[in-house]
Amino acid sequence: MPARKTADSLEVKDKGVMPGKTVRSLEPVAEAIREMFAAGKDAETIQQELAVSEHVFRELLSHSYKMVGRAPEIFAYQEKMRIGELAD
């Protein structure tokens, strides 16, 4: 039987997932959210580490990012606000 990975042994490989100075793509962020949640991290920690709103987090965790209502548009807007392309 293969060894199971614990939450501490899993790492999110940064493929444009972590917040920086550029707009991220939704696909790798959605995958990272699911991986971190499956590894046992709590919702607040994931939202803070990845700088994702609660709304987007809930939709991405409960559905495929391609099938979610407005999460892609909301995520893109929030990313532009986060890096300063849009005024508050």
N, C-alpha and C positions, 0 to 999 in steps of 0.2 A: 504494500500500500504506500503511495507516495506521501511524503510529508506535507502537512497542511501549512500554509503560510499564516503567520500571525499578523496582526495589525502593524506591529513594529517592523516586521521584515518586508512589508510592501512599501514600495516607493513609487510616487507618481513621476514618471519620466517626463521631464519638461520638453514637450513638443509644442511650445507656444501656449502652455496651459497656465503658468503662473503669471500674475498681473505684472505688467511692465509698462513701457512707454508707447506701445503700439496696440492697435485693436486686435484682439484675439479672434480666432475662428471658433464657432460654437461647437463643432464636432469634437475636437480634442478636449474641450472643457467639459462637455457632457460625459465623455468617457471617463475622465478623471474623477468627476463627481461620483459616478457609479462605483468606480474602483475604491475610492476612499470610503464611501458609505459601506460597501461590502467588507472592507477591512476593519470596520468597527468604529470609525471616527464619527463623532456626533455632528449633527447638522450645523450648529453654530460655528464650530471649528472649521468645517469645510467651507462654509460661506465666507468666513473671514479670510482664510488662507487663499482662496481663489477669487475673492472680491466679486461674489455673485449675489444678486438679490434673493430674498426668500422666495419671491414669486417664481423666478426662473429656476431656482433650485428645486422647488416642489414639482414643477412641470417636468423638468428633465429627469428627475428621479422616478416619476411615475409613468412616463411615456418615452417612446422613442423621440429623439429631437426632431425627426422629420415629420412626426405626426402631431406635434404639439401646436395648439392654436396660434398664439402670437409670440411665443417665447423667442423665436429667432429675431423678430423685429425688436422686441423689448431688450434682448441681450445686446444687439448691435447699438441701440440707442444708449444703453447704460455704459457700454464700452467707450463710446465717443465722449460721453460725459466724464468718465473716469480719467481719460487721458487729456481732457481739457479742450477737445475740439468743439464742444457745445458749452454755452454758458448755463449756469444753474437756473 
